[in-house]
């Protein structure tokens, strides 16, 4: 065990150095701001049920894991149908808030994650107020930032197998 201790300490130091160097100077304020604008535009489009505006931030071959089946959406055309189905499930206003988005960017790639609150009323009159987790993989293509991969989820109670839509930050 004593011989493993220096190796373990060295490993932690190296990992710590990698973590710091990864963040030091990798984010371009301009690029991060462009991604934030993408999210702001998506939010406005989502609340307005503007399908073209919503889809403007996705790469044509986006792969998405959403809250609803199927297990995976392949391509923007497939994901567009999912958004259309989501819009059809609600009547009245859709309200989205994202209190904080964490964005890390380096070169032509970035990832972002955060919590999103959705408030709405279903088509049959039931109020919805839920928090959703999201993670997005962005790529810069021809000077434009687009989401190449999106993962949206909610926590699951493993004992019951049911989604926990009542959780709040």
N, C-alpha and C positions, 0 to 999 in steps of 0.2 A: 504494500500500500504506500509506503514511504517513497518508493521509486516512482510510483504513478503520480504523486502529488506535484512535482515540478512539471511533468508533462501536462497535467490537467490545468495548472496555472498558466502555462505557456499557451495552451489552447484557448483559454478564456481571454488572454491578452490579445491574441491574434484575432479572435472573433470580435472583440471590442474594437480593435483598430480597423477591421473591415467595416464594421457598422458606421464608425465615424467617417471614414474616408468615402463611403458610399454617399453620405448626405452632404459632405463638404463640397459646395460649389457645383453640384450636379443639377439643381433646379434652376432653370432660366425663368426669371420673373415674367418675361414676355410670354413664354410658352405656357406657364402655369395660368397666367391671366387669360390666355386664349381658351384654355380648357374650361376655366370658370365661366367664361362667356358662353361656351357650348352648353354647359349645365343650365345657365340662366335662360338661354333660348329654348332649351328642352322644356324647362318648367313652364314658361309662358305658353308654349305650344301644347303641352299636356293639359294644362288648365283650360285652354281654349278648344281642346279636342281637335287640334290641327294635326292630322296624321302626317302630312308632308313635313311640317315643322318638327315633329317628334323624330321622324326618321332621318332628318338631316344630319344628325351626329353619328350615324352608324355607317360603318364600312359595308359595301355591297355583300361581302361574304362573312358578315358578323356571325359569330356563334354565341347564342344566348341560352342561359339557364334561368328560366323565369319561375314564378310561384306556381304556375298552372302547367298541366301536361300540354305537350309531350315532355319527355325528359330533356330534350334539346331542340332548339330552333336553329336551323341552318340557313343562313342568308337573310338579307334584309327583307325580301319578299315574304318569307315565312314569318319573320318577326313582326312585320307590318300587320299581318292577319291577326296575330296575338293582340297587338295594341287595339285594333279595330274591335275585337271581341271584348277587351277590357272596357273600352268606351261604351259599348252597348250594354254593359252590366249596370251602368250607373245613370241616374237621372239627376238633373240639377247640377250645381257647380261641383267641380273637382278642385280640391285645395291640396297643394303639395308644399311642404316645407322641408328644407335640408339645413339644419342648424350649422353643420360644419362638414366640409369635405376635405379629406386629407389627400393631397396630390404629391406624388414623387415623379419627377421627370428627369430623363437623361437622354440626350440626343433626340432620336426620332421615336422614342417610346416613353410611355408614362403609365402609371397605374393610379387609380383613385378609389377611395372607399369612404363610406359614411352611412349614416342612418337617415332615412327619409320617412316623413310622416304623411300619411294619406288620410284626408277627411273628405267624405262624400256620403251620398245616399244611394242605395241600390235601387234598381228599377222597381222593385217591389216595396220600396219605402223604408228599408232598414238602414239606420245610420251606421257608417263605418268610420272608425278612428283607430288606425293601426300604424305601427312602426315597422319598417322594412329595412333589411340590411342590403347594401349593394357594394359590389366591387367591379370596376371597369378597367379593361386593358385598352389603352389608347395607342394609336400609331399616327405619326405625321406622314401624310402622303401628298405630294405635290403642294406642300405648304399648308395643308389643312389637317387639323387634328380630327380623327375619327375613332369611334369605339370599334375595336376588332373583336372584343370578347366582353360579355356582360354576365354577371352572376347576381341574381336577386334571390333573397331567401328570408324566411322567418324561422325563429327557433322552434324546435319540435320537442314535446314532452316524450321522451323515449319510452316511458312506462305505458302511456296511453296511445302513442302513435299519432297524436293530434297536434296541429299547429298551435303555438301559443301566441295568439293575436292580442292578448291583453297586456303584454309587457311594454314598459316605457323606459326611456333612459333615466 
